[in-house]
Amino acid sequence: MKVKVNQDACISCGACEALCPEVFILNDEGLSEVKEEKKDTNLEGELKEQAQDAIDSCPTSAISEVKEEQ
């Protein structure tokens, strides 16, 4: 699973960073983003579960899974 953040929808609540700090960080503007080293990483195992928890917990649905083109 790969994830992305729609910063236009982000309200800087920090839930994603609290649930999955290995993947998400609040930038200098206070908006969530995927850490640079995780942007093109296929998340697996516990990290995938934590990222899914962040997706499910985002109050504005700003985080989503990147669907692979087929």
N, C-alpha and C positions, 0 to 999 in steps of 0.2 A: 504494500500500500504506500502510495505517495500522497502527500497532503499539501494544501495551499491555503493561504489566508487572504480573504477579500478585505483589505484594509479600509475600504470605504464603508464597510458594515461593522468594523471593529469598534467597540466602545471602551477598550482598554481595561476590562474588568480583571484580567490576569488569571482567569480560571485555567486557561490552556497551559500557561507557564507553570502554574502550581501543580497541575495534573501530569504534565509531561515536559519537565524542564530540559530534557535531553534534546527535544525537537523544537520547542517554541521559546521565544524570547520577546520581551517588550523592547522596541527600538527607542531611539532618542526622542521620538515624538510620542512615545507611550503606546504605540500600536503594536499589536502582535505580528510576528513574522516567523517563518520557518528559519531556523539557524542555517547559515550558509553551507555548513558541512553536511546538512541533512536534506537540502533542497532536491537533489536528484537521487536520494537514497530510497530503496525499497524497504520500508519498515516491516520488520517481522517480529514474531514472538511477543514478549512482554512490551516492547516498545510500540508495536502495532496496537496492542490492547490499550495502552496508555493514550496513544494518539486518538483512538476511537472514542475513548472516554472524553477527551478534550473536544472532539467534534460534537458528541452528544450533549456536552455540558455548556457549549457556547450559547449564550442567551440570544445572540443575533444571527446564529447560523453562519458566521463569517468564515468558519473553517470547513473545508470540504476535502474529500478524497479526489485525487487527480485520476480521472478515468483514462486508461491507456487506449490509444486509437488502434483499431484492428484493421 
